[in-house]
Amino acid sequence: MEAGGCVIIRNAKIVSAKGIREVDILIEGERIRKVGKRVSCSGEETVDAAGLYAFFGGMDAHVHFRVPGAEWKEDFYTGTCAALAGGITTVLDMPNTNPPTISVNALGQKKEMARKDSVCDFGFHFGATENNFEEVKKASPSSLKIYMGQSTGGMAISESAIRRHFLEFEKEKPICIHAEDEKLAHELGERNAFVSSSAVCKAIAWAGECKRRVHLCHASTNTEIILAKSYAKASVEAAPHHLFLSQKDEARLGVCREVRPPLRGEEDRATLWGALAQVDIIASDHAPHTLSEKKEGACGFPGVQTMLPLMLDSAKKGRITLEEVARLLCSNPPKIFGIEGKGEIKEGNFADIVLVNMEKKWKVKGEKMFSKCGWTPYEGMELFGVIEKVFLRGETAFEEGEVIAKRGSGKLVMH
């Protein structure tokens, strides 16, 4: 789009959590200027989206782009390219890097790295440690990530430190919890569903004592959701791999099967789908590792590029509605993390728009993913729902399988 020009998307079916309607979208600069019938603008560029669905750009609130310290398996350019290819226009990166994002200086350095390389919008979760209470106050981040159990980066902290962070971090900002009871996992010698449920019970009790917000990351069972939702200030996230994979897939996945929390049984997977109405957001927990690292036991799956397509395919097959997809991936994440101008195709919001062909089918292949790691746990799946075109702040960022956005065009939206 030329400077001062405008774009009109015509004939698309606009999907929101509230419903589906066929109207035009007028984009002027970075923003949506008007949504309605027969909109017009002098010198307009027209996009005919007949037969396509238009979503607001998805937001993945849980990614690990491995910068700094592990750029051989992902970086902000490849990670955000994968995001755009999957219809995601905003990502929130986790703090378990090397060095970790646990100080004002580390956060500043990560911001500069992301500004240089990102092709979609981005933000950061700040990490909690045993003793970085003053750094948290100085940084005043929008969210705080606490690991109750060990994962990549070794950032699990003691219960006494967790409780102090719960007490001192700003009450109306979310603390994001990796809920695995490390002590119980050690005693049992495994990370079963009780390990996660025990951690959720503790986190909800502590949050209630402080009357503070808490966000449960990657809930893997219905029990975790029920426990979390017993507290009014809790929000809940589920990850695609716990919805689409289970222990029955472990033989096929082989050395790539490890993830935390682990894959659960088929019954748990089915009940997780049944509890989706109580889930607030879907987030990928995109955690790429090379195949050689997976052979050595590294935990995590890549997933930012496949998250929205998996949910679109489920909508096509009648397991979920398109409106629910919009609620879980588009409108709710910005609300939970306080990001303005995102979430819904409406006047005044940023023009982050994803055009989807729900009649086209494609096959998932690791070698065609944008992520550096080069593999996917969804290898060979055939999915309905092709991402045809993505606008980021009014500019074409992805089209016909190619990333158009310039390196460094992504903007900071949360820290």
SELOGU-847300 format. One record per residue (C-alpha): residue number from 1; residue in one letter; chain; y, x, z. Coordinates in Angstrom, 1 decimal. Each point is the difference from the previous one (the first is absolute). Layout:
REM SELOGU-847300
(node NUM, 'a', 'A', (Y, X, Z)) ...
//
This chain:
REM SELOGU-847300
(node 1, 'm', 'A', (0.0, 0.0, 0.0)) (node 2, 'e', 'A', (3.4, 1.4, -1.0)) (node 3, 'a', 'A', (2.7, 0.5, 2.7)) (node 4, 'g', 'A', (1.7, -3.3, 0.6)) (node 5, 'g', 'A', (-2.6, -2.0, -2.0)) (node 6, 'c', 'A', (-2.4, -2.6, 1.3)) (node 7, 'v', 'A', (-3.6, -1.0, -0.6)) (node 8, 'i', 'A', (-1.5, -3.5, -0.1)) (node 9, 'i', 'A', (-3.7, -0.6, 0.7)) (node 10, 'r', 'A', (-0.9, -3.3, -1.7)) (node 11, 'n', 'A', (-3.0, -2.3, 0.3)) (node 12, 'a', 'A', (-1.8, 1.8, 2.9)) (node 13, 'k', 'A', (-1.7, -1.9, 2.7)) (node 14, 'i', 'A', (1.7, 1.3, 3.2)) (node 15, 'v', 'A', (-2.3, 0.3, 3.0)) (node 16, 's', 'A', (1.2, -0.1, 3.6)) (node 17, 'a', 'A', (-1.6, -0.9, 3.3)) (node 18, 'k', 'A', (1.6, -3.4, -0.5)) (node 19, 'g', 'A', (-1.4, -0.9, -3.4)) (node 20, 'i', 'A', (0.0, 0.7, -3.7)) (node 21, 'r', 'A', (2.8, -1.1, -2.4)) (node 22, 'e', 'A', (0.9, 0.8, -3.6)) (node 23, 'v', 'A', (3.7, 1.1, -0.2)) (node 24, 'd', 'A', (2.0, 2.9, -1.4)) (node 25, 'i', 'A', (1.1, 3.1, 1.9)) (node 26, 'l', 'A', (3.4, 1.6, -0.7)) (node 27, 'i', 'A', (0.2, 3.6, 1.1)) (node 28, 'e', 'A', (3.4, 1.7, 0.1)) (node 29, 'g', 'A', (0.0, 3.6, 1.2)) (node 30, 'e', 'A', (-2.4, 0.6, 2.9)) (node 31, 'r', 'A', (0.0, -3.7, 1.1)) (node 32, 'i', 'A', (-1.2, -3.4, -0.9)) (node 33, 'r', 'A', (3.1, -1.9, -1.0)) (node 34, 'k', 'A', (-1.5, -3.4, -0.7)) (node 35, 'v', 'A', (-3.3, -1.9, 0.0)) (node 36, 'g', 'A', (-0.1, -3.3, -1.9)) (node 37, 'k', 'A', (-0.3, -1.8, -3.3)) (node 38, 'r', 'A', (1.7, 1.2, -3.1)) (node 39, 'v', 'A', (2.0, 2.8, 1.6)) (node 40, 's', 'A', (2.1, 2.1, -2.3)) (node 41, 'c', 'A', (2.1, 3.2, 0.0)) (node 42, 's', 'A', (2.1, 1.7, -2.6)) (node 43, 'g', 'A', (-1.7, 2.9, -1.8)) (node 44, 'e', 'A', (-3.3, -0.8, 1.7)) (node 45, 'e', 'A', (-3.4, 1.7, -0.6)) (node 46, 't', 'A', (-2.7, -2.6, 0.0)) (node 47, 'v', 'A', (-3.6, 0.4, 1.2)) (node 48, 'd', 'A', (-2.3, -2.8, -1.1)) (node 49, 'a', 'A', (-2.6, -0.3, 2.8)) (node 50, 'a', 'A', (-1.7, -3.1, -1.3)) (node 51, 'g', 'A', (-3.5, -0.2, 1.4)) (node 52, 'l', 'A', (0.8, 2.5, 2.8)) (node 53, 'y', 'A', (0.5, -0.3, 3.7)) (node 54, 'a', 'A', (2.9, 1.6, 1.7)) (node 55, 'f', 'A', (-0.3, 1.3, 3.6)) (node 56, 'f', 'A', (2.6, 1.8, 2.0)) (node 57, 'g', 'A', (-1.1, 3.7, 0.2)) (node 58, 'g', 'A', (-2.8, 0.5, 2.5)) (node 59, 'm', 'A', (0.6, 2.1, 3.1)) (node 60, 'd', 'A', (-2.7, 2.3, 1.4)) (node 61, 'a', 'A', (0.9, 0.6, 3.7)) (node 62, 'h', 'A', (-2.8, 2.5, 0.6)) (node 63, 'v', 'A', (-0.4, 3.0, -2.3)) (node 64, 'h', 'A', (-0.8, 3.7, 0.6)) (node 65, 'f', 'A', (1.5, 2.0, -2.8)) (node 66, 'r', 'A', (-0.9, 3.3, 1.6)) (node 67, 'v', 'A', (3.4, 1.6, -0.1)) (node 68, 'p', 'A', (0.7, 2.5, 1.4)) (node 69, 'g', 'A', (-3.1, 2.1, 0.4)) (node 70, 'a', 'A', (-2.7, -1.4, -2.2)) (node 71, 'e', 'A', (1.6, -0.4, -3.4)) (node 72, 'w', 'A', (-3.2, 0.9, -1.9)) (node 73, 'k', 'A', (-1.4, -3.5, 0.7)) (node 74, 'e', 'A', (3.3, -2.0, -0.4)) (node 75, 'd', 'A', (3.7, 0.3, -0.1)) (node 76, 'f', 'A', (3.0, -2.3, -0.2)) (node 77, 'y', 'A', (0.0, 0.0, -3.8)) (node 78, 't', 'A', (-3.7, -0.8, -0.6)) (node 79, 'g', 'A', (-0.2, -2.4, 3.0)) (node 80, 't', 'A', (3.0, -2.0, -1.1)) (node 81, 'c', 'A', (-1.2, 0.0, -3.7)) (node 82, 'a', 'A', (-3.2, -1.5, 1.3)) (node 83, 'a', 'A', (2.0, -2.6, 2.0)) (node 84, 'l', 'A', (2.0, -1.1, -3.1)) (node 85, 'a', 'A', (-3.2, -0.2, -2.1)) (node 86, 'g', 'A', (-1.3, -2.3, 2.7)) (node 87, 'g', 'A', (3.1, -2.3, 0.1)) (node 88, 'i', 'A', (1.3, 1.6, 3.2)) (node 89, 't', 'A', (3.8, 0.8, 0.0)) (node 90, 't', 'A', (0.3, 1.1, 3.7)) (node 91, 'v', 'A', (-2.2, 2.2, 2.2)) (node 92, 'l', 'A', (0.1, 1.0, 3.6)) (node 93, 'd', 'A', (-1.5, 3.4, 0.7)) (node 94, 'm', 'A', (-1.9, 0.9, 3.2)) (node 95, 'p', 'A', (0.9, 3.0, 2.2)) (node 96, 'n', 'A', (-3.4, 1.9, 0.2)) (node 97, 't', 'A', (1.0, 2.8, -2.3)) (node 98, 'n', 'A', (0.2, 3.8, 0.5)) (node 99, 'p', 'A', (2.4, 0.3, 1.7)) (node 100, 'p', 'A', (0.0, -3.5, 1.3)) (node 101, 't', 'A', (3.0, -2.3, -0.1)) (node 102, 'i', 'A', (0.7, 0.2, 3.8)) (node 103, 's', 'A', (3.5, 1.5, 0.1)) (node 104, 'v', 'A', (3.5, -0.6, -1.5)) (node 105, 'n', 'A', (-0.4, 3.2, -2.0)) (node 106, 'a', 'A', (-3.4, -0.9, -1.4)) (node 107, 'l', 'A', (1.2, -3.5, -1.0)) (node 108, 'g', 'A', (3.1, 1.5, -1.7)) (node 109, 'q', 'A', (-2.2, 2.4, -2.0)) (node 110, 'k', 'A', (-2.4, -2.7, -1.1)) (node 111, 'k', 'A', (2.9, -2.2, -1.1)) (node 112, 'e', 'A', (1.3, 2.8, -2.3)) (node 113, 'm', 'A', (-3.5, 0.5, -1.5)) (node 114, 'a', 'A', (-0.3, -3.7, -0.7)) (node 115, 'r', 'A', (3.4, -0.3, -1.5)) (node 116, 'k', 'A', (-0.8, 2.8, -2.4)) (node 117, 'd', 'A', (-3.3, -1.4, -1.3)) (node 118, 's', 'A', (-0.5, -3.7, 0.7)) (node 119, 'v', 'A', (0.1, -2.6, -2.9)) (node 120, 'c', 'A', (-0.1, -3.0, 2.3)) (node 121, 'd', 'A', (1.9, -0.8, 3.2)) (node 122, 'f', 'A', (-1.3, 1.5, 3.2)) (node 123, 'g', 'A', (0.3, 0.1, 3.8)) (node 124, 'f', 'A', (-1.7, 1.7, 2.9)) (node 125, 'h', 'A', (-1.7, -0.7, 3.3)) (node 126, 'f', 'A', (0.8, 2.4, 2.8)) (node 127, 'g', 'A', (-2.9, 1.5, 2.0)) (node 128, 'a', 'A', (-0.5, -0.1, 3.7)) (node 129, 't', 'A', (-1.3, 3.0, 2.0)) (node 130, 'e', 'A', (-0.8, 0.8, 3.6)) (node 131, 'n', 'A', (3.6, 1.1, 0.6)) (node 132, 'n', 'A', (2.4, -0.7, -2.8)) (node 133, 'f', 'A', (1.9, -2.8, 1.8)) (node 134, 'e', 'A', (3.4, 1.6, -0.5)) (node 135, 'e', 'A', (-0.7, 0.6, -3.7)) (node 136, 'v', 'A', (-0.8, -3.6, -0.4)) (node 137, 'k', 'A', (3.2, -1.0, 1.6)) (node 138, 'k', 'A', (2.1, 2.4, -2.1)) (node 139, 'a', 'A', (-1.7, -1.1, -3.3)) (node 140, 's', 'A', (0.2, -3.7, 0.9)) (node 141, 'p', 'A', (-2.6, -0.9, -2.6)) (node 142, 's', 'A', (-0.7, -3.5, -1.3)) (node 143, 's', 'A', (-3.6, 0.2, 1.2)) (node 144, 'l', 'A', (-2.2, 2.3, 2.0)) (node 145, 'k', 'A', (-3.7, 0.8, -0.8)) (node 146, 'i', 'A', (-2.4, 0.6, 2.9)) (node 147, 'y', 'A', (-3.5, 1.2, -0.5)) (node 148, 'm', 'A', (-2.3, -1.3, 2.8)) (node 149, 'g', 'A', (-2.9, 1.7, -1.8)) (node 150, 'q', 'A', (-0.4, 3.2, -2.0)) (node 151, 's', 'A', (0.4, 0.0, -3.7)) (node 152, 't', 'A', (1.3, 2.4, -2.6)) (node 153, 'g', 'A', (2.6, 2.2, 1.6)) (node 154, 'g', 'A', (-1.3, -0.2, 3.6)) (node 155, 'm', 'A', (2.9, -2.1, 1.3)) (node 156, 'a', 'A', (-1.8, -2.0, 2.7)) (node 157, 'i', 'A', (1.8, -0.1, 3.3)) (node 158, 's', 'A', (-0.8, -0.9, 3.6)) (node 159, 'e', 'A', (0.3, -3.4, 1.5)) (node 160, 's', 'A', (2.7, 1.1, 2.3)) (node 161, 'a', 'A', (2.1, 1.3, -2.9)) (node 162, 'i', 'A', (-0.7, -3.2, -2.0)) (node 163, 'r', 'A', (1.3, -2.1, 2.9)) (node 164, 'r', 'A', (3.1, 2.0, 0.3)) (node 165, 'h', 'A', (0.8, -0.3, -3.7)) (node 166, 'f', 'A', (-0.6, -3.8, 0.3)) (node 167, 'l', 'A', (2.5, -0.1, 2.8)) (node 168, 'e', 'A', (2.7, 2.2, -1.5)) (node 169, 'f', 'A', (-0.1, -0.8, -3.7)) (node 170, 'e', 'A', (2.5, -2.7, -1.0)) (node 171, 'k', 'A', (-1.8, -3.3, 0.7)) (node 172, 'e', 'A', (0.9, -1.9, -3.2)) (node 173, 'k', 'A', (-1.2, 2.8, -2.2)) (node 174, 'p', 'A', (-3.8, 0.0, -0.8)) (node 175, 'i', 'A', (-2.4, 2.6, 1.4)) (node 176, 'c', 'A', (-2.8, 0.4, -2.5)) (node 177, 'i', 'A', (-3.4, 0.5, 1.6)) (node 178, 'h', 'A', (-3.1, 1.7, -1.3)) (node 179, 'a', 'A', (-2.3, -1.9, 2.3)) (node 180, 'e', 'A', (-3.1, 2.0, 0.9)) (node 181, 'd', 'A', (-0.8, 0.7, 3.7)) (node 182, 'e', 'A', (-0.7, 3.7, -0.2)) (node 183, 'k', 'A', (-1.6, 0.2, 3.4)) (node 184, 'l', 'A', (-2.4, -2.8, -0.7)) (node 185, 'a', 'A', (-0.8, 1.4, -3.5)) (node 186, 'h', 'A', (-1.0, 3.3, 1.8)) (node 187, 'e', 'A', (-2.1, -1.8, 2.5)) (node 188, 'l', 'A', (-1.8, -2.2, -2.6)) (node 189, 'g', 'A', (-0.4, 2.8, -2.6)) (node 190, 'e', 'A', (1.3, -2.3, -2.7)) (node 191, 'r', 'A', (3.1, -1.9, -1.1)) (node 192, 'n', 'A', (-1.4, -3.6, 0.0)) (node 193, 'a', 'A', (2.0, -3.2, 0.1)) (node 194, 'f', 'A', (0.1, 0.1, 3.9)) (node 195, 'v', 'A', (1.9, 3.3, -0.3)) (node 196, 's', 'A', (2.8, -1.7, -2.0)) (node 197, 's', 'A', (0.0, -3.2, 2.0)) (node 198, 's', 'A', (0.3, 1.9, 3.3)) (node 199, 'a', 'A', (3.1, 1.8, -1.4)) (node 200, 'v', 'A', (1.5, -3.2, -1.1)) (node 201, 'c', 'A', (-0.5, -1.6, 3.4)) (node 202, 'k', 'A', (1.8, 3.0, 1.7)) (node 203, 'a', 'A', (2.9, 0.0, -2.6)) (node 204, 'i', 'A', (0.6, -3.7, 0.3)) (node 205, 'a', 'A', (0.0, 0.2, 3.8)) (node 206, 'w', 'A', (2.4, 2.9, 0.1)) (node 207, 'a', 'A', (2.3, -1.7, -2.6)) (node 208, 'g', 'A', (0.0, -3.1, 2.1)) (node 209, 'e', 'A', (1.0, 1.9, 3.1)) (node 210, 'c', 'A', (3.0, 1.4, -1.9)) (node 211, 'k', 'A', (0.7, -3.1, -2.0)) (node 212, 'r', 'A', (0.2, 2.1, -3.1)) (node 213, 'r', 'A', (-1.1, -0.3, -3.7)) (node 214, 'v', 'A', (-3.2, 1.6, -1.1)) (node 215, 'h', 'A', (-1.7, 0.2, -3.4)) (node 216, 'l', 'A', (-3.7, 0.3, -0.4)) (node 217, 'c', 'A', (-1.0, 2.3, -2.9)) (node 218, 'h', 'A', (-3.1, -0.6, -2.1)) (node 219, 'a', 'A', (-1.7, -2.7, 2.1)) (node 220, 's', 'A', (-3.7, 0.3, -1.0)) (node 221, 't', 'A', (-1.4, -3.1, 1.7)) (node 222, 'n', 'A', (0.9, -3.6, 0.8)) (node 223, 't', 'A', (-0.3, 0.8, 3.7)) (node 224, 'e', 'A', (2.9, 2.5, -0.2)) (node 225, 'i', 'A', (2.1, -2.6, -1.7)) (node 226, 'i', 'A', (-0.7, -2.7, 2.6)) (node 227, 'l', 'A', (0.9, 2.5, 2.8)) (node 228, 'a', 'A', (3.2, 1.2, -1.7)) (node 229, 'k', 'A', (1.1, -3.5, -0.9)) (node 230, 's', 'A', (-0.3, -1.1, 3.7)) (node 231, 'y', 'A', (3.3, 1.8, 0.5)) (node 232, 'a', 'A', (3.1, -1.5, -1.7)) (node 233, 'k', 'A', (1.7, 3.3, -0.8)) (node 234, 'a', 'A', (-3.0, 1.5, -1.8)) (node 235, 's', 'A', (-0.3, 0.3, -3.8)) (node 236, 'v', 'A', (-3.3, 0.8, -1.7)) (node 237, 'e', 'A', (-0.9, 2.0, -3.1)) (node 238, 'a', 'A', (-3.3, 0.1, -1.9)) (node 239, 'a', 'A', (-1.1, 2.6, -2.6)) (node 240, 'p', 'A', (-1.6, -0.8, -3.3)) (node 241, 'h', 'A', (-3.1, 2.2, 0.7)) (node 242, 'h', 'A', (-0.9, -2.2, 3.0)) (node 243, 'l', 'A', (0.3, -3.1, -2.2)) (node 244, 'f', 'A', (-1.8, 1.3, -3.1)) (node 245, 'l', 'A', (-2.5, 2.6, 1.4)) (node 246, 's', 'A', (-2.5, 0.0, 2.8)) (node 247, 'q', 'A', (-2.9, 2.1, 1.3)) (node 248, 'k', 'A', (-2.1, -1.2, -2.9)) (node 249, 'd', 'A', (2.2, 2.1, -2.2)) (node 250, 'e', 'A', (-0.5, 3.2, 1.9)) (node 251, 'a', 'A', (-3.0, 1.1, -2.0)) (node 252, 'r', 'A', (1.9, -0.4, -3.3)) (node 253, 'l', 'A', (3.0, 1.8, 1.5)) (node 254, 'g', 'A', (-2.1, 2.9, 1.3)) (node 255, 'v', 'A', (2.1, 2.8, 1.3)) (node 256, 'c', 'A', (3.2, -2.0, -0.6)) (node 257, 'r', 'A', (-1.0, -2.8, 2.5)) (node 258, 'e', 'A', (1.8, 1.3, 3.1)) (node 259, 'v', 'A', (3.2, -1.9, 1.1)) (node 260, 'r', 'A', (1.6, -0.9, 3.3)) (node 261, 'p', 'A', (-0.4, -2.6, 1.2)) (node 262, 'p', 'A', (-3.5, 0.1, -1.7)) (node 263, 'l', 'A', (-1.3, -2.5, -2.5)) (node 264, 'r', 'A', (-1.5, -3.0, 1.9)) (node 265, 'g', 'A', (-3.0, -2.2, -0.7)) (node 266, 'e', 'A', (0.0, -2.8, -2.6)) (node 267, 'e', 'A', (0.4, -2.7, 2.6)) (node 268, 'd', 'A', (3.1, 1.8, 1.3)) (node 269, 'r', 'A', (1.4, 0.2, -3.5)) (node 270, 'a', 'A', (-0.6, -3.7, -0.6)) (node 271, 't', 'A', (1.7, -1.0, 3.3)) (node 272, 'l', 'A', (2.9, 2.3, -0.8)) (node 273, 'w', 'A', (0.6, -2.0, -3.2)) (node 274, 'g', 'A', (-0.2, -3.2, 2.1)) (node 275, 'a', 'A', (2.7, 1.3, 2.3)) (node 276, 'l', 'A', (2.4, 1.0, -2.7)) (node 277, 'a', 'A', (2.3, -2.9, 0.8)) (node 278, 'q', 'A', (0.7, 1.7, 3.3)) (node 279, 'v', 'A', (0.7, 3.4, -1.6)) (node 280, 'd', 'A', (3.6, 0.8, -0.6)) (node 281, 'i', 'A', (-0.3, 2.7, -2.7)) (node 282, 'i', 'A', (-2.4, 1.9, -2.2)) (node 283, 'a', 'A', (0.6, 3.8, -0.1)) (node 284, 's', 'A', (-2.2, 2.5, -1.8)) (node 285, 'd', 'A', (-0.3, 2.8, 2.6)) (node 286, 'h', 'A', (0.1, 2.2, -3.2)) (node 287, 'a', 'A', (-1.6, 3.2, 1.4)) (node 288, 'p', 'A', (-1.0, 2.3, -2.9)) (node 289, 'h', 'A', (-2.3, 3.0, 0.4)) (node 290, 't', 'A', (-1.7, 2.2, -2.6)) (node 291, 'l', 'A', (-3.7, -0.5, -0.6)) (node 292, 's', 'A', (-0.7, 3.4, 1.5)) (node 293, 'e', 'A', (1.8, -1.1, 3.2)) (node 294, 'k', 'A', (-1.9, -3.3, 0.1)) (node 295, 'k', 'A', (-3.2, 2.0, -0.2)) (node 296, 'e', 'A', (1.1, 1.7, 3.2)) (node 297, 'g', 'A', (0.6, -3.3, 1.7)) (node 298, 'a', 'A', (3.7, -0.7, -0.6)) (node 299, 'c', 'A', (0.8, -3.7, 0.8)) (node 300, 'g', 'A', (2.0, -2.2, -2.3)) (node 301, 'f', 'A', (0.2, -1.8, -3.3)) (node 302, 'p', 'A', (2.6, -0.1, -2.7)) (node 303, 'g', 'A', (1.3, -3.5, -0.6)) (node 304, 'v', 'A', (3.7, -0.5, -0.8)) (node 305, 'q', 'A', (-0.7, -0.5, -3.7)) (node 306, 't', 'A', (-2.8, -2.5, 0.4)) (node 307, 'm', 'A', (1.3, -2.1, 3.0)) (node 308, 'l', 'A', (1.9, -2.7, -1.9)) (node 309, 'p', 'A', (-2.4, -0.1, -2.9)) (node 310, 'l', 'A', (-2.9, -0.7, 2.4)) (node 311, 'm', 'A', (1.9, -2.8, 1.6)) (node 312, 'l', 'A', (1.0, -1.4, -3.4)) (node 313, 'd', 'A', (-3.6, 0.0, -1.1)) (node 314, 's', 'A', (-0.9, -1.9, 3.1)) (node 315, 'a', 'A', (2.6, -2.6, -0.8)) (node 316, 'k', 'A', (-1.3, -0.4, -3.5)) (node 317, 'k', 'A', (-3.5, -0.6, 1.5)) (node 318, 'g', 'A', (1.3, -2.6, 2.4)) (node 319, 'r', 'A', (-0.4, 2.0, 3.3)) (node 320, 'i', 'A', (3.7, 0.0, 0.7)) (node 321, 't', 'A', (3.1, -1.5, -1.5)) (node 322, 'l', 'A', (2.7, 1.9, -1.9)) (node 323, 'e', 'A', (2.4, -1.3, 2.6)) (node 324, 'e', 'A', (-2.0, 1.7, 2.7)) (node 325, 'v', 'A', (-0.1, 3.2, -2.0)) (node 326, 'a', 'A', (3.9, -0.2, -0.1)) (node 327, 'r', 'A', (0.1, -0.6, 3.8)) (node 328, 'l', 'A', (-2.2, 2.9, 0.9)) (node 329, 'l', 'A', (1.2, 2.6, -2.4)) (node 330, 'c', 'A', (3.5, -0.9, -1.0)) (node 331, 's', 'A', (2.0, -2.2, 2.5)) (node 332, 'n', 'A', (-1.5, 0.8, 3.4)) (node 333, 'p', 'A', (0.1, 3.9, 0.1)) (node 334, 'p', 'A', (3.8, 0.3, -0.4)) (node 335, 'k', 'A', (0.5, -2.6, 2.7)) (node 336, 'i', 'A', (-2.3, 1.8, 2.5)) (node 337, 'f', 'A', (1.7, 3.4, -0.6)) (node 338, 'g', 'A', (3.6, -1.3, -0.4)) (node 339, 'i', 'A', (0.6, 1.0, -3.6)) (node 340, 'e', 'A', (2.8, -2.1, -1.6)) (node 341, 'g', 'A', (0.2, -1.1, -3.6)) (node 342, 'k', 'A', (-3.7, 0.1, -0.5)) (node 343, 'g', 'A', (-2.9, -2.5, 0.0)) (node 344, 'e', 'A', (0.9, -2.9, -2.2)) (node 345, 'i', 'A', (1.4, -0.7, -3.4)) (node 346, 'k', 'A', (3.3, -1.6, 0.9)) (node 347, 'e', 'A', (3.7, 0.5, -0.6)) (node 348, 'g', 'A', (1.5, 3.1, 1.7)) (node 349, 'n', 'A', (-3.3, 1.8, 0.5)) (node 350, 'f', 'A', (-0.9, 3.3, -1.8)) (node 351, 'a', 'A', (-1.5, -0.6, -3.4)) (node 352, 'd', 'A', (-3.5, 1.4, 0.9)) (node 353, 'i', 'A', (-2.1, -2.2, -2.3)) (node 354, 'v', 'A', (-3.6, 0.3, -1.1)) (node 355, 'l', 'A', (-1.3, -1.8, -3.0)) (node 356, 'v', 'A', (-3.8, -0.8, 0.1)) (node 357, 'n', 'A', (-2.4, -1.2, -2.7)) (node 358, 'm', 'A', (-2.6, -2.0, 2.0)) (node 359, 'e', 'A', (-2.2, -0.6, -3.1)) (node 360, 'k', 'A', (-0.6, 3.7, -0.8)) (node 361, 'k', 'A', (-2.8, 1.9, 1.5)) (node 362, 'w', 'A', (-0.3, 3.8, 0.7)) (node 363, 'k', 'A', (-2.5, 2.4, 1.4)) (node 364, 'v', 'A', (0.8, 2.2, 3.0)) (node 365, 'k', 'A', (-0.6, 3.7, -0.8)) (node 366, 'g', 'A', (0.9, 2.9, 2.3)) (node 367, 'e', 'A', (0.8, 2.3, -2.9)) (node 368, 'k', 'A', (2.7, -2.4, -1.1)) (node 369, 'm', 'A', (1.7, -0.4, 3.4)) (node 370, 'f', 'A', (3.3, 1.7, 0.5)) (node 371, 's', 'A', (-1.0, 1.5, 3.4)) (node 372, 'k', 'A', (-0.8, 3.7, 0.0)) (node 373, 'c', 'A', (-3.3, -0.5, 1.8)) (node 374, 'g', 'A', (-1.7, -1.4, -3.2)) (node 375, 'w', 'A', (-2.4, -2.5, 1.5)) (node 376, 't', 'A', (0.0, -3.6, 1.3)) (node 377, 'p', 'A', (-2.4, -1.9, 2.3)) (node 378, 'y', 'A', (0.3, -2.9, -2.5)) (node 379, 'e', 'A', (-1.4, 1.9, -3.0)) (node 380, 'g', 'A', (-1.3, -2.3, -2.7)) (node 381, 'm', 'A', (1.4, -3.2, 1.3)) (node 382, 'e', 'A', (1.3, -2.4, -2.7)) (node 383, 'l', 'A', (3.2, -1.7, 1.2)) (node 384, 'f', 'A', (2.1, -2.8, -1.4)) (node 385, 'g', 'A', (3.7, 0.6, 0.3)) (node 386, 'v', 'A', (1.7, 2.8, -2.1)) (node 387, 'i', 'A', (3.4, 1.4, 1.1)) (node 388, 'e', 'A', (1.9, -0.3, -3.3)) (node 389, 'k', 'A', (3.5, 1.1, 1.1)) (node 390, 'v', 'A', (1.8, 1.0, 3.2)) (node 391, 'f', 'A', (3.8, -0.1, 0.6)) (node 392, 'l', 'A', (1.4, 2.1, 2.9)) (node 393, 'r', 'A', (3.6, -0.8, 0.9)) (node 394, 'g', 'A', (0.5, -1.5, -3.5)) (node 395, 'e', 'A', (-1.4, 2.9, -2.0)) (node 396, 't', 'A', (-3.3, 0.1, -1.8)) (node 397, 'a', 'A', (-2.2, 2.3, 2.1)) (node 398, 'f', 'A', (-3.5, -0.7, -1.4)) (node 399, 'e', 'A', (-1.1, -1.5, -3.2)) (node 400, 'e', 'A', (-3.3, -0.2, -2.0)) (node 401, 'g', 'A', (-1.8, 2.5, 2.2)) (node 402, 'e', 'A', (2.8, 2.6, 0.2)) (node 403, 'v', 'A', (2.4, 0.9, 2.7)) (node 404, 'i', 'A', (3.5, -0.1, -1.5)) (node 405, 'a', 'A', (2.0, 0.6, 3.1)) (node 406, 'k', 'A', (1.6, 3.4, 0.4)) (node 407, 'r', 'A', (-1.1, 2.4, 2.7)) (node 408, 'g', 'A', (2.3, -0.4, 3.0)) (node 409, 's', 'A', (1.1, -3.6, -0.9)) (node 410, 'g', 'A', (-1.6, -1.5, 3.1)) (node 411, 'k', 'A', (2.4, -0.7, 2.9)) (node 412, 'l', 'A', (-0.4, 0.2, 3.8)) (node 413, 'v', 'A', (-0.2, -3.5, 1.5)) (node 414, 'm', 'A', (-1.4, 0.7, 3.6)) (node 415, 'h', 'A', (-0.2, 2.9, 2.4)) 
//
